Amino acid sequence: KISKLVSDVKGDKKLIPTFELAKSLRDHLATGQPALTHPERDCAVFSDLLREMRFLTGKPIIYAANVDETGLAEETPEVRVVREYATEQGAEAMVLCAKLEEEMLDMTPEEQQEFMELTGAEETGLDQVVRKGFNVLNLISFFTKNDNEVRAWNIPQGTTAPKAAGVIHTDFERGFIRAEVVPFDTFVKYGSDAAIKAAGLMKLEGKEYVVQDGDVIYFRFNV
């Protein structure tokens, strides 16, 4: 990559930031450090470089601290070490008790909730993996519904309403008019479209609207 940039940068000065960052990343990796610990890991040029080069140490990581039953209610020194290490590595960390997770496999959701309250766990290990997985992959979910079903759709953070509509069907994006949006918590609180509209909480959003995690959306389109 660097050899190619040496040639390309002579004809395109816009590539200089990429060239300089590529050299810096090469030196960083040569010290045995993972790509995600590079000081400039949050910049756009770095993200583009990772996407192109597909470094293994540039992949998102979740560290899991497996504790006994007593370690769920109160954070132990060992767990703090894992969290601190994950932060240094630009990664996520989670805490679970594998033994309890196995015991909950055959439980109903209600039994799982009671069991977690007794042990001090706030959520199951699987729920943590899903939530933190979405976080490290920069994903969110929005919902659509009709009289028969509610469906979740996964999109990258920062997706606009028309692009989100296109995930459902390309016609939705092509003929996008507007989006009627209700935050998930509002939808749960009021329970029906009629109650939400009566309270004036149904928001009309245009093409520039950036979809938020948990939005319940009704897309209006015409093709």
LUMKOL-995578 format. One record per residue: residue number from 0; residue in three letters; x, y, z of N, C-alpha, C in turn. Coordinates in steps of 0.1 Angstrom, whole numbers, plus 5000, padded with zeros to 4 digits. Atoms other than C-alpha are relative to their C-alpha. Example, Ala and Ser with C-alpha at 12.3 -4.5 7.8 and 13.67 -1.06 7.14 Angstrom:
! residues 2
REC/0/ALA/5009/4988/5000/5123/4955/5078/5009/5012/5000
REC/1/SER/4991/4989/5000/5137/4989/5071/4992/5011/5008
! end
This chain:
! residues 223
REC/0/LYS/5008/4988/5000/5000/5000/5000/5009/5013/5000
REC/1/ILE/4992/4988/4999/5027/5025/5010/5008/5002/4987
REC/2/SER/4993/4999/5013/5047/5017/4978/4992/5006/4989
REC/3/LYS/5009/4994/5010/5017/5025/4957/4997/5014/5003
REC/4/LEU/5003/4986/4996/5010/5057/4976/5012/5009/4997
REC/5/VAL/4988/4992/5004/5046/5069/4970/4998/5005/4986
REC/6/SER/5001/4996/5014/5038/5069/4933/4987/5009/4999
REC/7/ASP/5013/4993/5002/5001/5081/4936/5000/5014/5005
REC/8/VAL/5000/4987/4994/5008/5110/4959/5006/5011/4992
REC/9/LYS/4993/4990/5008/5030/5127/4934/4990/5006/4990
REC/10/GLY/5010/4994/5009/5000/5132/4911/4987/5004/5007
REC/11/ASP/5012/4996/4992/4974/5137/4938/5003/5004/5014
REC/12/LYS/4995/4996/4987/4983/5158/4968/4989/4997/5010
REC/13/LYS/5011/5003/4990/4949/5149/4984/5003/4987/5007
REC/14/LEU/4997/5013/4994/4964/5115/4992/5011/5001/5010
REC/15/ILE/4989/4998/4990/4991/5130/5014/4996/4996/5014
REC/16/PRO/5004/5004/4986/4971/5125/5047/4999/4985/5001
REC/17/THR/5000/5015/5000/4965/5088/5037/5014/4994/5000
REC/18/PHE/4986/5005/5000/5002/5084/5029/5006/5001/5013
REC/19/GLU/4994/4998/4987/5013/5099/5062/4995/4991/5010
REC/20/LEU/5006/5009/4990/4988/5079/5082/5004/4985/4998
REC/21/ALA/4995/5014/5003/4998/5046/5064/5013/4998/5005
REC/22/LYS/4987/5001/4995/5034/5052/5073/5000/4999/5016
REC/23/SER/5001/5000/4986/5025/5059/5109/4994/4987/5005
REC/24/LEU/5006/5012/4996/5003/5029/5111/5009/4988/4998
REC/25/ARG/4990/5010/5002/5030/5007/5097/5010/4999/5011
REC/26/ASP/4991/4999/4988/5054/5019/5124/4994/4995/5013
REC/27/HIS/5008/5004/4988/5027/5014/5150/4999/4985/5001
REC/28/LEU/5002/5014/5001/5021/4978/5139/5013/4993/5002
REC/29/ALA/4986/5006/4999/5059/4971/5138/5004/4999/5015
REC/30/THR/4997/5000/4986/5060/4977/5176/4992/4989/5007
REC/31/GLY/5008/5011/4994/5035/4948/5181/4987/5005/5006
REC/32/GLN/5012/4994/4995/5006/4971/5189/4989/4997/4989
REC/33/PRO/5011/5002/5010/4971/4963/5173/4996/5013/4994
REC/34/ALA/5004/4988/5008/4957/4987/5147/4991/5009/5008
REC/35/LEU/5010/4992/4993/4929/4998/5170/5005/5008/5011
REC/36/THR/4994/4992/4990/4953/5013/5195/5007/5012/4994
REC/37/HIS/4994/4989/5006/4966/5038/5170/4994/5013/5005
REC/38/PRO/5005/4987/4995/4963/5074/5183/4989/5007/4991
REC/39/GLU/5010/4993/5009/4943/5085/5152/4989/4990/4995
REC/40/ARG/5010/5011/5005/4919/5055/5151/4986/5006/4998
REC/41/ASP/5013/4995/5001/4889/5078/5153/4998/5009/4988
REC/42/CYS/5002/4991/5011/4896/5099/5122/4995/4992/4987
REC/43/ALA/5006/5006/5012/4879/5093/5088/5010/4993/4991
REC/44/VAL/4989/5005/5009/4912/5087/5069/5004/4986/5006
REC/45/PHE/4997/5013/4994/4920/5059/5094/4990/4990/4997
REC/46/SER/5011/5009/5002/4886/5043/5090/5000/4995/4986
REC/47/ASP/4999/5004/5014/4890/5043/5052/5011/4991/4998
REC/48/LEU/4989/5008/5001/4924/5028/5055/4998/4986/5005
REC/49/LEU/5003/5013/4994/4912/5000/5078/4990/4992/4991
REC/50/ARG/5010/5006/5009/4883/4993/5054/5007/4994/4988
REC/51/GLU/4993/5005/5012/4907/4989/5025/5009/4989/5003
REC/52/MET/4990/5009/4997/4934/4970/5042/4996/4987/5008
REC/53/ARG/5006/5012/4993/4912/4947/5064/5010/4994/5010
REC/54/PHE/4991/5005/4990/4937/4944/5092/4993/4992/5011
REC/55/LEU/5006/5009/4990/4929/4916/5116/4999/5008/5014
REC/56/THR/5001/4993/4987/4938/4938/5146/4993/5013/4999
REC/57/GLY/5008/4989/5002/4916/4965/5132/4985/4996/5002
REC/58/LYS/5013/5004/4998/4885/4944/5138/4995/5003/5014
REC/59/PRO/5006/4997/4987/4861/4954/5166/5001/4988/5009
REC/60/ILE/4998/5010/4990/4867/4934/5198/4991/5002/5012
REC/61/ILE/5008/4999/4987/4845/4926/5228/5007/4990/5010
REC/62/TYR/4993/5008/4990/4864/4913/5259/4989/4996/5010
REC/63/ALA/5010/5005/4990/4842/4891/5282/5007/4995/5013
REC/64/ALA/4995/5004/4987/4850/4887/5319/4991/4990/5006
REC/65/ASN/5009/5011/4994/4836/4854/5332/5003/4999/5015
REC/66/VAL/4999/4999/4985/4829/4857/5369/4991/4990/5006
REC/67/ASP/5009/5009/4993/4813/4836/5396/4987/5008/5003
REC/68/GLU/5013/4994/4997/4778/4843/5409/5001/5013/5008
REC/69/THR/4999/4988/4991/4790/4869/5434/5006/5012/4992
REC/70/GLY/4994/4989/5007/4808/4889/5408/4991/5008/4991
REC/71/LEU/5009/4992/5008/4777/4901/5390/4994/5012/5006
REC/72/ALA/5006/4989/4992/4763/4923/5417/5010/5011/5003
REC/73/GLU/4990/4990/4997/4796/4941/5424/5013/4998/4992
REC/74/GLU/4988/5001/5008/4826/4949/5402/5012/4996/5008
REC/75/THR/4988/5005/4993/4857/4930/5413/5012/5007/4994
REC/76/PRO/4988/4995/5005/4893/4942/5409/5004/4994/4986
REC/77/GLU/4997/5007/5012/4898/4916/5382/4992/5005/4988
REC/78/VAL/5008/4995/5010/4869/4929/5362/5004/5014/4996
REC/79/ARG/4995/4986/5003/4882/4965/5365/5013/4999/4991
REC/80/VAL/4988/5002/5008/4915/4952/5350/4996/4997/4985
REC/81/VAL/5005/5003/5014/4896/4938/5320/4995/5012/4993
REC/82/ARG/5006/4988/5006/4877/4970/5315/5011/5010/4996
REC/83/GLU/4989/4991/5003/4908/4991/5317/5008/4996/4987
REC/84/TYR/4993/5006/5012/4926/4968/5292/4992/5002/4987
REC/85/ALA/5008/4999/5012/4897/4969/5268/5000/5015/4995
REC/86/THR/5000/4986/5004/4896/5007/5269/5013/5004/4994
REC/87/GLU/4987/4998/5006/4934/5008/5262/5000/4995/4986
REC/88/GLN/4999/5007/5013/4928/4985/5232/4989/5006/4990
REC/89/GLY/5010/4995/5008/4899/5006/5219/4989/4990/4998
REC/90/ALA/5010/5011/5001/4875/4977/5226/4989/5002/5010
REC/91/GLU/5011/5001/4990/4844/4969/5246/5003/4989/5010
REC/92/ALA/4999/5011/4990/4841/4948/5277/4986/4997/5006
REC/93/MET/5013/5004/4994/4813/4929/5293/5003/4990/5011
REC/94/VAL/4998/5009/4989/4808/4908/5324/4988/4990/5000
REC/95/LEU/5010/5010/5000/4789/4875/5326/5005/4988/5009
REC/96/CYS/4997/5012/4993/4787/4843/5346/4996/4988/4991
REC/97/ALA/5003/5010/5010/4789/4814/5321/4991/4989/5007
REC/98/LYS/5008/5010/4993/4775/4790/5347/4985/5003/5001
REC/99/LEU/5014/4996/4999/4744/4810/5353/4993/5001/4986
REC/100/GLU/5006/4999/5014/4739/4816/5315/4996/4986/4996
REC/101/GLU/5003/5014/5003/4739/4778/5311/4987/4996/5007
REC/102/GLU/5012/5004/4993/4713/4774/5338/4987/5007/4995
REC/103/MET/5012/4992/5005/4690/4801/5322/4995/4995/4987
REC/104/LEU/5004/5005/5013/4689/4783/5289/4987/4994/4999
REC/105/ASP/5013/5007/5000/4659/4762/5298/4989/5008/5008
REC/106/MET/5010/4992/4992/4641/4790/5317/4991/5008/4990
REC/107/THR/5009/4990/5008/4611/4811/5304/5006/5014/5002
REC/108/PRO/4996/4987/4998/4617/4848/5300/4997/5006/5014
REC/109/GLU/5004/4996/4986/4598/4854/5333/5009/4994/5010
REC/110/GLU/4991/5007/4991/4619/4829/5351/5014/5006/4999
REC/111/GLN/4987/4994/5002/4651/4844/5336/5001/5014/5008
REC/112/GLN/5000/4987/4993/4641/4879/5349/5001/4998/5015
REC/113/GLU/4999/5002/4986/4635/4866/5384/5013/4995/5004
REC/114/PHE/4987/5005/4997/4667/4847/5384/5011/5011/4999
REC/115/MET/4990/4989/5002/4687/4878/5372/4999/5009/5012
REC/116/GLU/5002/4991/4988/4671/4899/5400/5007/4994/5012
REC/117/LEU/4994/5007/4988/4683/4873/5426/5015/5001/4999
REC/118/THR/4986/5001/5002/4718/4872/5412/5007/5014/4999
REC/119/GLY/4994/4986/5002/4722/4910/5406/5004/5003/4986
REC/120/ALA/4997/4998/5014/4726/4906/5368/4990/5010/4994
REC/121/GLU/5009/4990/5006/4711/4935/5348/4994/4995/4987
REC/122/GLU/5005/5006/5013/4708/4916/5315/5008/4987/4997
REC/123/THR/4993/5013/5003/4718/4882/5301/5012/5003/4992
REC/124/GLY/4988/4999/5008/4751/4876/5285/4997/5001/4985
REC/125/LEU/5004/4999/5014/4734/4871/5251/4996/5014/4997
REC/126/ASP/5004/4986/5002/4717/4905/5254/5012/5009/5000
REC/127/GLN/4988/4991/4999/4750/4921/5263/5008/4999/4987
REC/128/VAL/4993/5002/5013/4767/4905/5232/4993/5007/4989
REC/129/VAL/5007/4993/5011/4740/4918/5209/5001/5015/5001
REC/130/ARG/5000/4986/4998/4739/4953/5224/5014/5006/4997
REC/131/LYS/4986/4995/5002/4777/4957/5225/5005/4997/4986
REC/132/GLY/4997/5003/5014/4780/4940/5191/4995/5011/4991
REC/133/PHE/5005/4989/5008/4758/4967/5176/5008/5012/5002
REC/134/ASN/4992/4988/4997/4778/4994/5194/5013/5000/4992
REC/135/VAL/4987/5001/5006/4812/4982/5181/4999/5000/4984
REC/136/LEU/5002/5000/5014/4798/4978/5146/4993/5012/4995
REC/137/ASN/5007/4988/5003/4781/5012/5147/4987/4998/4993
REC/138/LEU/5013/5004/5006/4747/4997/5140/4989/5005/5010
REC/139/ILE/5012/4997/4992/4712/5008/5152/4988/4992/4994
REC/140/SER/5012/5006/5006/4677/4994/5147/4989/5010/5000
REC/141/PHE/5012/4993/5000/4645/5010/5137/4989/4990/4997
REC/142/PHE/5011/5009/5001/4610/4995/5136/4989/5005/4990
REC/143/THR/5012/4997/5008/4581/4993/5111/4989/4991/5005
REC/144/LYS/5011/5009/4995/4547/4979/5119/4988/5002/4991
REC/145/ASN/5014/4999/5006/4513/4971/5105/4991/4992/5010
REC/146/ASP/5010/5006/4991/4482/4954/5119/5005/4986/5004
REC/147/ASN/4997/5014/4997/4499/4920/5118/5014/4997/5006
REC/148/GLU/4987/5003/4995/4535/4924/5127/5008/5013/5003
REC/149/VAL/4990/4989/4997/4563/4946/5141/5014/4994/4995
REC/150/ARG/4987/5005/5005/4597/4943/5123/5011/5009/5003
REC/151/ALA/4988/4992/4998/4632/4955/5132/5009/4999/4988
REC/152/TRP/4991/4999/5011/4656/4967/5106/5013/5006/5005
REC/153/ASN/4987/4995/4995/4694/4972/5112/5006/5008/4989
REC/154/ILE/4994/4991/5008/4712/5001/5097/5012/5007/5006
REC/155/PRO/4989/4993/4994/4745/5020/5102/4996/5013/5007
REC/156/GLN/5002/4988/4994/4745/5049/5126/5002/5012/4990
REC/157/GLY/4998/4989/5009/4740/5082/5108/4992/4999/4987
REC/158/THR/5008/5002/5012/4716/5068/5081/4988/5009/5000
REC/159/THR/5011/4992/5002/4691/5092/5067/4987/4992/4998
REC/160/ALA/5013/5007/5001/4654/5084/5065/4998/4994/4986
REC/161/PRO/5002/5007/5013/4654/5078/5027/5009/4987/4998
REC/162/LYS/4991/5012/5001/4684/5054/5029/4994/4989/5009
REC/163/ALA/5006/5010/4992/4667/5036/5058/4988/4994/4993
REC/164/ALA/5012/5005/5007/4635/5033/5037/5005/4990/4989
REC/165/GLY/4994/5008/5011/4657/5018/5009/5004/4986/5005
REC/166/VAL/4997/5014/4994/4666/4989/5033/4988/4991/4999
REC/167/ILE/5012/5008/5001/4630/4978/5032/4997/4997/4985
REC/168/HIS/5002/5002/5015/4626/4983/4994/5005/5012/4993
REC/169/THR/4994/4989/5007/4643/5004/4968/4990/5010/4996
REC/170/ASP/5010/4991/5003/4610/5019/4958/4997/5010/5011
REC/171/PHE/5003/4992/4988/4606/5033/4993/5010/5012/5000
REC/172/GLU/4989/4989/5001/4639/5053/4988/4997/5009/4988
REC/173/ARG/5002/4992/5013/4632/5063/4952/4988/5010/5001
REC/174/GLY/5011/4991/4999/4598/5077/4960/4997/5006/5013
REC/175/PHE/5002/4995/4986/4604/5089/4995/4994/5014/5000
REC/176/ILE/5006/4987/4998/4581/5118/5006/5003/5005/5014
REC/177/ARG/4997/4996/4986/4584/5119/5044/4999/4988/5008
REC/178/ALA/5000/5010/4990/4587/5098/5075/4992/5005/5012
REC/179/GLU/5007/4998/4988/4563/5097/5104/5007/4992/5011
REC/180/VAL/4991/5006/4990/4585/5090/5134/4995/5001/5014
REC/181/VAL/5003/5000/4986/4578/5080/5170/5011/4993/5007
REC/182/PRO/4990/5007/4992/4605/5072/5195/4994/4988/5007
REC/183/PHE/5005/5013/4994/4602/5036/5209/4994/5002/5013
REC/184/ASP/5005/4998/4986/4597/5047/5245/4986/5007/4999
REC/185/THR/5013/4993/5001/4568/5070/5234/4990/4990/4995
REC/186/PHE/5009/5010/5005/4553/5042/5214/4995/4990/5011
REC/187/VAL/5003/5010/4989/4554/5018/5244/4991/5007/5010
REC/188/LYS/5008/4993/4990/4540/5045/5267/4986/5002/4996
REC/189/TYR/5013/4996/5005/4510/5055/5246/4992/4988/4994
REC/190/GLY/5007/5012/5004/4503/5021/5230/4993/4999/4987
REC/191/SER/5007/5000/5012/4485/5032/5199/5003/5012/4992
REC/192/ASP/4998/4988/5009/4488/5055/5169/4991/5011/5003
REC/193/ALA/5010/4990/4997/4456/5072/5178/5004/5009/5013
REC/194/ALA/4996/4993/4988/4469/5081/5213/5012/5009/4998
REC/195/ILE/4987/4993/5003/4503/5092/5200/4996/5013/4992
REC/196/LYS/5004/4988/5008/4487/5115/5174/4992/5010/5008
REC/197/ALA/5008/4991/4992/4462/5129/5199/5009/5008/5009
REC/198/ALA/4990/4993/4991/4492/5138/5221/5009/5009/4992
REC/199/GLY/4991/4992/5009/4509/5155/5191/5014/4995/5000
REC/200/LEU/4987/5005/4999/4539/5132/5194/5005/4993/4988
REC/201/MET/4996/5006/5013/4540/5119/5158/5007/5010/4993
REC/202/LYS/4991/4990/5007/4569/5138/5142/5001/4997/4985
REC/203/LEU/4998/5001/5014/4570/5145/5105/5014/5004/4996
REC/204/GLU/4986/4998/5004/4605/5142/5091/5003/4999/4985
REC/205/GLY/4997/5000/5014/4620/5149/5057/5013/4992/4996
REC/206/LYS/4989/5007/5006/4649/5137/5036/5013/5001/5008
REC/207/GLU/4988/4998/4993/4676/5151/5059/5000/4993/5014
REC/208/TYR/5002/5006/4986/4663/5133/5091/5010/4988/5001
REC/209/VAL/4991/5011/4997/4689/5110/5106/4993/4991/5010
REC/210/VAL/5008/5009/4992/4672/5079/5120/5008/4997/5013
REC/211/GLN/4995/5002/4987/4677/5073/5157/4997/4985/5005
REC/212/ASP/5002/5014/4995/4680/5039/5175/4987/4999/5007
REC/213/GLY/5013/5002/4994/4646/5026/5183/4988/5007/4994
REC/214/ASP/5011/4992/5006/4626/5049/5161/4990/4990/4994
REC/215/VAL/5011/5007/5007/4592/5035/5150/4996/5009/4988
REC/216/ILE/5001/4991/5012/4588/5048/5114/4989/4995/4991
REC/217/TYR/5010/5003/5011/4559/5050/5089/5005/5008/4988
REC/218/PHE/4994/4993/5012/4574/5058/5055/4988/5003/4990
REC/219/ARG/5009/4996/5010/4553/5078/5030/5008/5001/4987
REC/220/PHE/4992/4999/5013/4564/5074/4993/4990/4999/4989
REC/221/ASN/5008/5000/5012/4551/5076/4958/5009/4997/4988
REC/222/VAL/4992/5003/5012/4565/5059/4927/4990/4997/4988
! end
